[in-house]
Amino acid sequence: MSARRAMSPRARVVAALCAVAATLTATGASAQAPTLSDLFSDHAVLQRDRPIPVWGQGRPGDRLTVSLGEARVAVTVNEDGRWRARLPARGAGGPLTLTVSDGDGGEDVARDVMVGDVWLCSGQSNMELPVNRALNAPAVIGASSDDGLRLLTVAKDYDADVQADFRNPVAWAPAGPDSVAEFSAACFFFAQELRRDHDVPMGLINASWGGSRIEAWMSRDALVRQGAGEGVAALDRLSDDPMAAQRLWGEQWQAWWAGRSGDAPWSPEDGGEWRPVPAMTPWEGWGVPELAAYNGMVWYRVDVELTEAQARAANRLSLGAIDEADQTWVNGVAVGASGSGERVYDLPEGLLRAGRNTVVVNVLDTWQAGGLYGPADRRALLTAGGEAIPLDPGGWRWRRATVGETPPRAPWSSTSGLTTIGNAMIAPLHDYGLRGALWYQGESNTGEAERYRDLLTGLMADWRDQFDAPELPFLVVQLANFGAPNHEPRPSGWAELRESQRLAVDADPHAALAVAIDLGDRWDIHPAQKEELGRRLARAARHAVYGEDIPPSGPAPAGVTRQGPNLRVAFGDVTGELRSHGGAQVIGFELCAADACRYVAAVARGSVVELTVPDGFRPDEIRFCWADNPTCNLFDDAGLPAGPFRLRLS
C-alpha cells in the first residue's frame, strides 16, 4: 500500500526511541561517542532568556557533560540510548560552542552557536513559497547576507506515528544568497524587518508543505478533542493490521456517502449509468462538457475475469497515478485510500474469486487536472510470483458523483491526513525553545470554514503543549484575496475561513492577525508580494511579542450602533483616521437579511463608517469585504487595510 507503515500507535514515542537504541547497539562504533541532535548543528540559534533544552544520543549508561560557553551540566544516557540536558537561561549573544562529551575523548561539537529569538514558520504553500519567487527576488537575494539571521528548513515528511527525530538531515545556515533563495519568503522578510527594531540574533525554522490541511499538523490527542476520533481509530490500526485499517476507513467513508446519497457505486451490483472512459487521461481533456473544468468526484469502474488460479495468486492491486485522492474497492470491499503517489494496495486473502471481479475507484480532484491516468501496464492485479493481470484499458467506465461536497480524506494521507505531517515535521522539534510561531494556512480548509475556528484554536493549544510553552505567541496570516471578483453579494468559503481566523485570534490573548486582503493576486493563489506581508507579520510581533504600543494589523471592527434608520460601525486599532482609497465611498459593505444581501453605500468619518440602509430593508447582519477576492478600499493613515469581518445585528 502507498501509505507509510508505522509502528504501534499505543507505543509511539517509546517504540521510536527503542528503534534508535537498537540502531546504536547494532552499529557499535557509532555508539562509542555521544552525539547532538541535528537541530544543534553549527550556526544554530537557541532561545534566549529561558532554560535551554538540548538532547541527543549516546551509549546507555554513559555519564556525559553538556556545555555551552561557561555553563556545564551532567547527564546520563538512558537505556533507550538517548540523553537530555537543560542548560541555564542566558541573554542574547554569541558565538558560542555547544559540546557533549563522555570524558574519554568521545564528543560532538556545534560551533558558532548564537542565542537570540527563534521563530517557527509553518503552514501550506504561501508559507513555503521561497524568496526566489517573491517580487524583486534578485535584488533581495543579493543583499541577504546577515550573520545574525540563521535559517533551517525541515524537509517534507509524514508518518502515522510520532517520530522522535527527523528522518531527513537538517542543518542551520547563516542568511546569505546561497541559503535565502530557497527559503520561505514570508518567514525571511518577517525576520529581516523585525531585526531593524530588535537587533538580536534570530533563528528561523521553516516547516511548511503546500496543499496541507490544518488537521495534518495537529497531534493525535488534539484531533480526538476536535471530534476526529473515528478517523484516528482507523489510523491507529494501520501498523497492526493495514488491511483492517483500510476496511474500517472504507466503512466510515461509505457511511459519509450514505448520509448524502441513496446509491452505492462501489457495489458490484450497482445499476447506475456508467459511460465508457474515452481515454485514461485527466478527465478535463475527454471532450465531455460537464468535466471540462470540473473539480469534484468521478467514479471509475472496471470488471476483470479471473481463473481460479489467478484469483488465488493475485494479492495486490496496482492503479498507477491518480490526481489527487482516491477511495478504492474490490468486489465491494474497501481496499485502499491515499492522496499521493502511485497506488498499490494489498488485497485480503479470499477477496478475489474465479469469474468476474469488480474494481471501483472514487477519484477526488480539487485543483486543475484530475483523474486516473498513466501507462496501462500500471493498472493491474499483481501476484506474489510477479505476474501482472491487466485491468482492461478499454473496459473502464465512469460516472460523475451525485454528491457535491468534498469527501473525508484518508487519515494516513500526507497533506490531507490526520496528524501525519505534525508527527514527522513538528514532533521531532520536541520543546526546542521558541519566541513565537508564524502560521499561514487555510486555503486547503476553505470547504469547511465553519470548523476552522475550533481547529485553529486547537492547533495553537496543541503546539503550546508540545513545546512546553503555555503562552507561545502565534502570528496568523489571514488569507489573501484570490480569484474572480464578484459583481453581487454571494456566499464565499474563503470569506468564512477568514472570519474563523479572525475570531480565533481575537479570542486568544497571545495571538495576532496579519491582514493580507489587499496583497493577493486574482490569477495566482500564491501572491508574490511577500515583503509587505513580512512587514505586517513583524508589526504583529512587535505588538503581541515585544509589547510595543501599536495596533497589530490595522483597523478592526469594535461595534455597531444605530443612527436613525442607518448604521454606524466603529473601528479600533486605527492609526490617524480611516480613509477610502480611490473615492469618497467605502467599498465592500453588505447588509444581509434572511438569505438576501445587498451592497450598500458607506462613508468613513474619523474612526467610524456610516452605512445607509435601503428603505424598507431590515438587516440582521453586516458583512465587509465578503468574497474570495473582494474589492476593499478602507485603510488608515498607516496604510493598513481594514480586514474582512461579519457582525450580527441585535
Steps between C-alpha positions, in 0.01 A plus 500: 500500500617854440453627856812473714472214747577619849553350843231428757311818585469392861876514538585787266781679674636198687519294183672779311757543774558126525564486128769764541655304784498181297674677215766633733557157651523334160750746358734478792750762394236772473401431861850578629467877475200706612329714240288814497167499320527645149304802625812601693731539201758766424340848469197403712298761687375423852218687669615766744377577853370151581654162585644334190404135435759296310486133406672231301613138499766295668592169656254396773633571846777737393548811712526808275585866537307754295644849478408831341759769555582488870182315598527125563255230604542125549255244360477124470401324179172312547469130425327592175822664378387859539608781728344835584642805676366836608750784488445821698334797333722770356458828319547568131852463369762274352667342322530209743602137482256225601666171597400160628785277620542171683834579666680229302561696183158447350318822425281689258536874447281773350692820428393857433183460707303817573243579767207716396140460384380188315190497279313203358344579161242250384198445280435422136626630166486872575734443793709259296535736200872586480671836475600431140131512403426825684498846344841657445663166579843555335567821694368355825710185471810694404472716812393224739824432689446534874699292746250585773221326311517120480276268294393136528255321268325179604466265201152375413413176677198331654417199711210342684705496821692759695867513399768569759746637243496643150557228243647751256808706582450851638765766550519869581656751261566875530287713269662567166436454127561124513263436792234765448394433139308179581389604849146606594446857378237593759721369779818667374344842436336489844830449680690742277247772586493410868877521533485867406335569837629206705871448443537150643594178321198329349449141394230402252366144475292446187273194522237540229334294228290625209142376487498381860190509716519617860403156631824353361701727734315418823575226750290188537356605837417849374307352208305267729398809698385651170267208433721311253499184709367270227774597256763472774368151583560391140846658510580311819438169324737575213818345640339202673268400214517721190224322314269523801581872519402540136173313554418705807570825321301380197200434723526853640524642148199298389301624800588857403379436145184324614404808701497700178396260226274201460728298271809283558726528193765277660263202492558247218123500452465878467257574219589863438574643158867439419655638181818378326817688599621676182868476598702432811601865520381788723126539452522869408635389160230242419286744304212454746356849567397428859858397585693764304561717807371265768647473848326232704448123505482256210438128538699248293411133458647199320424128499772236469453129436725269701568131494491314830882489504527875431249580773708303750832647390419870465561690824549864399320763294702754303324810367793722406464877520187672629438872538440560774326280760337160465279260689517153347292183528536147363181295488333752729770487770710812572866414436680832471494876531777751449570854394835476326740274316451185293217292643581137585266338753523164676195276459353277772527127440184362344370834374554413133303219342487303179290680241403868505668736750421868527740785579342836587699819561362830624736778390488844660662795324498848656745687278584498128526159325342195661449132437647153475762504230843386384640190327261206472751255649477685834136390538505130582448230758839377619597155623770401747675324214533822298215452253297808404139442402397812301189699579356533150576858383196486273268381773509794738175691554419818687224703658502838665432504873156602617645656817654843461672523837865419555528152656709416805861419419692191604650570844843371393527735202788745501359850454135412568540240774463512874814590702728357230712807427513611861632158601799527265567874466394655835530226765880457446543863609389384847512809723769688311480852637288738290416868523191453286331319213385635164206320336391556137248234404134459420459483123465121524230529768269751330245223438433469873559851628240463774731252681818694446464730800502199734779333303724807512429546870583133550823523300626793707423320825652179367832655399524694824471168679754329275756778540433532874420868444149583629519860376673435168403792272338421165509737204227390260474618139142555390444362151580738217254584224489261203278422200243683294334800668125504564247738346238413762503359855532124516625228738875456535690218667812718501316780681361252753848367569643850542230565758592181684862613504403843633279363776754238611771766528271752672422243768868422566699745716829374354413518130495773237364518148681624188239616249590429136172579324671753271815297426352220288490434128181426309686258275743337742416332829865562594538880499859618460468806726654334803720790610203710613352190662826461693473860619147439625604182679786691662255768612279230653805366684597844625152528653433145625854381583710807579220700662519813287202732527396480135198347326591147392357513150284802426130594541277237662125513570413612853120520496183615324246763597182624333460859386140540399438255215872463429796327666838613633789252520771607744858386447784454743875472435481795261815703439386854426170478311324259269546571129311371196764462231398594147174678578264653753313172560617202700464192281418152623227539762195273475183482706325164524149396599395134492659368178529836323806725511546841338797726441441831677643850492755573772710801601799517736504774765788491747500151646138424401339382178139610442278258305183598319223244546266470198139600568295211633800270540543344846852356518616257765865485396780724371771352278814674380726385216305174490623315191784279381650808336320807634558859402608675819607862524478577873840582653642714780777759493761228558400348166355190666175350371190424702462126479188303409243436771139415574291658778159384617238766573277464804 
